[in-house]
């Protein structure tokens, strides 16, 4: 039975799906991920923090668009685990 894990913003800031505008997103829906794999970036006061997967699994949902302002605790991703 699979479990759905929420990946939340650790702080308020702007969420980015890519490292730069020319690069592809870190992950898409359906991407298999490993624990601690980078899923996106969160920028607060010009400092970028990596958003990492807390578990091995598959990206089931991406709940926010690129360059979305987030608050601490907002859910960004849903990861499905076995």
Residue pairs with C-beta under 8 A, 6 or more apart in sequence:
2 80
2 81
2 82
3 80
3 81
4 60
4 78
4 79
4 80
4 81
5 54
5 55
5 57
5 78
5 79
5 80
5 81
6 75
6 77
6 78
7 39
7 51
7 53
7 54
7 75
7 76
7 77
7 78
7 79
8 73
8 74
8 75
8 76
9 15
9 42
9 51
9 70
9 71
9 72
9 73
9 74
9 76
10 42
10 49
10 51
10 72
11 42
11 44
11 49
11 72
12 44
12 69
12 70
12 71
12 72
13 42
13 43
13 44
13 49
13 69
13 70
14 42
14 43
14 44
14 67
14 68
14 69
14 70
15 40
15 41
15 42
15 51
15 64
15 66
15 67
15 68
15 69
15 70
15 76
16 40
16 41
16 42
16 43
16 48
16 66
16 67
17 25
17 26
17 27
17 40
17 62
17 65
17 66
18 24
18 25
18 26
18 66
19 26
19 41
25 40
25 66
26 38
26 39
26 40
27 33
27 37
27 39
27 40
27 59
27 62
27 77
28 59
28 62
29 59
29 60
29 61
29 62
30 58
30 59
31 58
31 59
32 57
32 58
33 39
33 53
33 56
33 57
33 58
33 59
33 79
34 53
34 56
35 53
35 54
35 55
35 56
36 52
36 53
37 52
37 53
38 50
38 51
38 52
39 51
39 52
39 53
39 59
39 76
39 77
40 50
40 51
40 76
40 77
41 48
41 49
41 50
41 51
42 48
42 49
42 50
42 51
42 70
43 49
51 76
51 77
53 77
53 79
54 79
55 79
55 81
56 81
57 79
57 80
57 81
57 82
58 79
58 80
59 77
59 78
59 79
59 80
60 78
60 79
60 80
61 77
61 78
62 76
62 77
63 75
63 76
63 77
63 78
64 70
64 74
64 76
70 76
